[in-house]
Amino acid sequence: MKTSFVMALLLLGSIAQGADRSVPPSSVPLERHCDRACLYRSLDGFLEALRQRDPWRTTWSKDALFTENNVAMPLGEGLWGTLTSLEAYELRLADPATGQVALFGAVNERGAVSPFVVRLKVSDGAIQRAELLVRRKFTEPRMMADPKFEKKAVFDEVIPAQNRLPRARLISIADGYFDTLQLNDGTLFTQFDDLCNRVENGVQTTNNPELAKRIHPSIGMGCAEQFKLGYFRYDDRLRDRRFDLVDEERGLVLARAMMDHSGRLQTFTLTDGSVQQSGYLSPHSYYLIELFKITPQGRIRQIEAGFLTVPYYMPLTAE
């Protein structure tokens, strides 16, 4: 608590200093009801400020909070100081009901390209909360393969109004995915579309036969088949679950959580009878942001995830 309080003071101090700078804040008019177009304008303003490596080129609320990789820090720190460019890949979603907007993309830092996620909470035209997740290859050695950033049209498909699932149902389906992943023993607590695929940090980890040859045969399987095998038995907990954005028009749910690996499990038996060696033999957690595309039939069709290693049992920032 003391650390969070100190970081909050540092952030407020940075905002106060920034108010005196010569660069004026964005001239985007304040809008009390922020629809999808309004939220995308706020996102564009944030991204342009990031490109310029100057947070004061966009508008912030007085109580703004900025985090990178789940750590609160003053505006201008972290990626603001090291970004070379933003890559072309963009996957956007918006939730006018909560005033939030998010993007999955890629950043170039001095030639190193990394997947990243940004989530903004906008209030009266000003950014109240900005969260970045950057999975840097040089500081996160456990990379299965080089990332590929490819557009997936399924995320942009608009669902006819009469076929849309209600917000609570969409969240329940996404939460069932985390229940399935937690202590994975082959039981499914959600439903998967036959065409379901998952991409993690720019790497496809389902229906990927080439990667399966190097890592494990399960990576060549589909979503449901993979979970029925019980391959993720080493995932002890999916805690601090937050379902921040629900894009009902497109059937999208953006979730955040902490995934704990206690390191106690050394070997386990898959549902096909084979014995598997766990790849996680020391305590650590994953900080993750995950996006689910859900069909009108209530099945998970596509998953996009960004995550990185953090200290074991690190709490997720609440906002």
ZIFEN-V531911 format. One line per field, one symbol per residue. burial: I if it has 16 or more other ideal C-beta (glycine too) atoms within 10 Angstrom, else O. Layout:
burial: ???
This chain:
burial: OOOOOOIOOOIOOIIOOIOOOOOOIIOOOOOOOIOOOIIIIIIOIIIOIIOOOIIIIIIIIOOIIIIIIIIIIIIOIIIIOOIOOIOOIOIIIIIIOOIIIIIIIIIOIOOOIIIIIIIIIIOOIIIIIIIIIIIIOOOOOOOOIOIOIOOOOOIOOOIOOOOIIOIOOIIIIIIIIIOIIIIIOOOOOIIIIOOIIIIIIIIIIIIIOOIIOOIIOIIIIIIIOIIIIIIIIIIIIIOIIOIIIIIIIIIIIIIIIIIIIIOOIOOIOIOOOOOIOOOIOOOIIIIIIIIIIIIOOIIIIIIIIIIIIIOOOIOIIOO
